[in-house]
Amino acid sequence: MGQKIKNNAILNAIKDILNIEAYTDSVPNEINDKVQLSLNVNPNVNRKMDVYRDRNSAGTVYTTPTDKDFYLVFGAFSSIGGGAPAEDTMTFVDEGGTTRTIGCVSGSTDNSINLIFPQKGILLKRNTNITATVNSAGARFMICGYTQDTNIYQTMGIDGF
């Protein structure tokens, strides 16, 4: 006799992952020698950056996918000073729908900003743009991040992933 799985969220996730029809198939509800449950307990370690973008003018730096989650891990931009103070910005929309703008001001000298978002990065809203505005003599914008299918841990109702 194995250990019973009592968490309905995990049972539903198993059913979804294995494409089990509850009406005709039985959902495994025991962990034993035939059914082993495994979870990646540290998903922050196994991240592969698959999105790198670089832009040296105003406009869209990257558009997040419609069918996958996108995590922004790193952003950087530099502004070229042209004398008068001017602000260049990078704007994105987070998962909650909040528009976030990061600015860099240059004047008689050049200026730059490097942003590293800790842990797994910032989850951005699907099908939205990371945009750049240029008001200085020139600017360069860079981002990197990764895409992944919907977070299975969130599907199971497990926080912290």
N, C-alpha and C positions, 0 to 999 in steps of 0.2 A: 504494500500500500504506500502510495506516495504522499507528498505534501499537497494539500488542497489549495488552489488559487481562489481567493475570496474577493479580490478586487475586481469589480465589474468593468472598470475602465481597461484593465489589462486583458480580461477575457474578451471584451469587444475589440481591442486592438489585435489580439491573436486571430480572432474571427475575420477581421478586415484584411490583415496581412496575408493570411492563408487562403483568403477568398472562400471561406466556409459558408455554406447556406444553412442557416440555423434550422430551417424547416426540414431539411433532408439529411444533414450531416450533424454529427455531435461535435461540440467544441471541446477540445482538450481542457480539462480543468484540474489536472493533477500534474505535478512535477515528479517524474519517476525515471526509471531506466529507459523508457520509450519516448517520453516528452521532456526535453530539457529547455528551460527558459533562460535565455541569456540577454543581458542588457549591457550596452556600452556605458560603464559607470563613470567614465571621464570623457565625454564627447568633445570637450574643448581641446583635447590633444590631437585628435585626428582631423584636422582641418587642412584642406588643400585650396590655396588661393587659385581661383580660375578666372578672375576678372581683373584686368589691368587696363586702365585708360589714361591717356595723356592728351591734354588739349592746351593750345596756346592762344585761344581766342574765346570770345563770349559764345554761349550757346549750351547745348546739351553735352555733358561729359559722358553720361551713361543713362540708359533707360532700364529700370529693373524689370525682370521677367514677369510674365503674367501667370506662369505655371510653376514657379519655384520661389523659394525664399531667397532673398539676397541680404547678406550681412556685410556692411561697410566696416572694414578693419583699419584702413589707413587712408588719410587724405592729406595732401600737401599742396600749397600753392605759394607762388612768389610774385610780388608786384615790383614793377620797374618804376623807380622814382622819376618824375618828370618836372619837379619843382613844387607845384602846388599840391597840397594834400589831396589824395584820392583813395577811395576804398574799392577794392575788388572783393567779390563775395562768391561763396559756393553755397548752394541751397539744396536741401533734400527733405523728403517727407518720411518721418519714422512710422513704424508699424501702427501706432495709435492715431495717425493722421495729423500729427503736429508738424508744421513746417519749421525747419531749423535752418538758420542762416549763420554762416561763419564768415567773418570779414577780416581783411588784412589791409592796413592803411600804409601807403607810402607817400613820401613827400619829396624832399630833396635827395633822399637816399632810397635804395632798394630795401625791401623787407620780405620776409618769408615766414610761413607757419607750417609746422609738421604736426599732424594730429594722429595719435595712435589710440584706437578705441579698445579698452581692455577686454579680457576674457574672450568671448566669442564674437565681439563686434556689435554694431548697432543694426538691428533688423529693420529694413526699410519697407515701406508699403509697396505692394506689388504694382507693376505697371505705372510707375512714376519716374520722373526725371531727376537726375542730379544735374543742376545747371550752374553755369558760371556767368558772372557779369564782370566786365572790365571797364573801369573808369580811370585807370592809371595809364602811363605811357605804354604799358604792356604787361601781360601776366601769363603764367603757366600753371595749369592745374593737373594734378595727378591723383588717382584713387586706386585702391586695390581692395578686393573682397572676395567672397565666395558665394556660390549658389548651392542650395540643397533642397531636396524634396521636403515637404511639410515635416516638421519635427515630430517624430513618433512619440517622444516623451511628452510633448504637449498634448498630443492626441490621447495619450493614456492618462492625462491629468496629473503628471508628475512635475512638480515645480523645480526650478533651478537649472534647467537645461535649456 
